[in-house]
Amino acid sequence: MKNKIYIFMLLCIVVPNTVYADIQFVDLYKPDSSFNLVAALLVGAIFAAAAAALIFYTGGTVSPIVAGIGAKIGAMMGLNGAAAANAGLAFLGGGSIASGGFGIVGGVAVLSAAFVFSTEVVFDYTYSKVSDSYSYSSFQKASQDMINFPIPVNRSGSNLYEQIITDLDSIKDERGVVDISSSLFKYSIERLEVKENHVGLDDKEMTLLAKLYFINNDYIRALDFTRKYRSINENNEVVNSIYSISSLYDGGLEMEETVSFFVNNFKIIEDGFKPLVLSIFLDRIFYRIISESLSYKYFLDIYAIVYDKDVSKDKALYTEALNSRSLMYIKLQQQKILSIYLTKNLDVWSNQELPDYLSYTLDEFLLTSTFLNDYVFVLKEEVYESIESKFVIRRASSWQKDWLDSLEISDKLSSEYVQQYEVLREYVYEVYSYQDGHL
């Protein structure tokens, strides 16, 4: 009898840590008082990214077109002033370009150039700079300048959870950015790890630990931890988000599977948190695509998050985040071909791997420009229909007008790029002909 009582008491101690709740972002970030959720999360996350923050504060270096679109996107989020412009520009994706080997000036150049059609070499994008293999250390270093999750602000939880949130608050600067190099930050992780190894963590503590791994740029540990945790509870939207984003740091990842998982999880995230999660994911997948010359078809699959949505501010936001990166990708492919052709560097032209590279680049250019041109055309019709009549634009709300303005730009640019395909194809053919006659 005593043994049975002992076993029952032991179960009572263990069971609370094995009953898991479905934690959502609101459980970590919604404080008791009311506040602008997007401003607190997205703008705070921008400040956490050093290089990204520089992009948005290099006054006058971003083109007026891009600055205007960024401000309008920020306004759709319910922000105004500098906060609107900064959040909007972050959403357009300049940070991931800067982190992807172009530097601050290059990031601004690509972002600005993407919204202006030209046939000139805007920046040197030679063959020697492309086709890099995957490097976790390079990706990890670049990610320090990308948008990251902010520290949770909700204090409700276990004693340990509340103590750690209080400790982390004490090492935040005036912008709300936590010092991850602080011994107190590292100690917070250690305390959670010790409890996990001895008696286990409750769901909120586990979620916090996964988030701290990610914020600490320890993406492999975040991936391993969330993978293990998901075997216990698959319904935690925060953990699922960290898992899908951390999967991008796996050198052997199945990109199609990763994108599919992210899209499915994204659909169930509460709307107020979607801009932040989408920005974090897009920065990282875009980095991998442009730094390793991966096919853009994986990125285009992310458009599935807006296919079945009615015309709304949310659809406008997510579409603009995707379209801006598609325009940047098109510009990058164009620049690769122009850089190689117009420089007339015969040493480069003699590289026997160059024909395959140029052919692949040209295919990617056509794939993305054609997709974007077709998609924007259909989308414009949807927006016009939602306004009741394409001839009564004055009936549109301000965000619909702003969105239509941006879609018109994307439509015009993608059309011009589609028309440029034949010219670029001739350039590629000339390189082929040179090799046939000289090698």
HELIX and SHEET records of a PDB file:
HELIX    1   1 LYS A    2  VAL A   14  1                                  13    
HELIX    2   2 VAL A   15  ASN A   17  5                                   3    
HELIX    3   3 VAL A   26  TYR A   29  1                                   4    
HELIX    4   4 LEU A   37  VAL A   38  1                                   2    
HELIX    5   5 ALA A   39  VAL A   43  3                                   5    
HELIX    6   6 GLY A   44  PHE A   47  1                                   4    
HELIX    7   7 ALA A   50  PHE A   56  1                                   7    
HELIX    8   8 PRO A   64  MET A   76  1                                  13    
HELIX    9   9 GLY A   81  LEU A   92  1                                  12    
HELIX   10  10 GLY A   94  ILE A   97  1                                   4    
HELIX   11  11 ALA A   98  PHE A  102  3                                   5    
HELIX   12  12 GLY A  103  ALA A  114  1                                  12    
HELIX   13  13 TYR A  127  LYS A  129  5                                   3    
HELIX   14  14 TYR A  136  SER A  143  1                                   8    
HELIX   15  15 ASN A  159  ASP A  169  1                                  11    
HELIX   16  16 SER A  183  HIS A  198  1                                  16    
HELIX   17  17 ASP A  203  ILE A  215  1                                  13    
HELIX   18  18 TYR A  219  ARG A  230  1                                  12    
HELIX   19  19 GLU A  237  SER A  246  1                                  10    
HELIX   20  20 SER A  247  TYR A  249  5                                   3    
HELIX   21  21 MET A  255  PHE A  266  1                                  12    
HELIX   22  22 ASP A  271  PHE A  273  5                                   3    
HELIX   23  23 LYS A  274  GLU A  292  1                                  19    
HELIX   24  24 LYS A  297  LEU A  300  1                                   4    
HELIX   25  25 ASP A  301  TYR A  303  5                                   3    
HELIX   26  26 ALA A  304  TYR A  307  1                                   4    
HELIX   27  27 LYS A  313  THR A  343  1                                  31    
HELIX   28  28 LEU A  346  TRP A  349  1                                   4    
HELIX   29  29 LEU A  354  SER A  386  1                                  33    
HELIX   30  30 ILE A  393  ARG A  395  5                                   3    
HELIX   31  31 SER A  398  HIS A  438  1                                  41    
END                                                                             
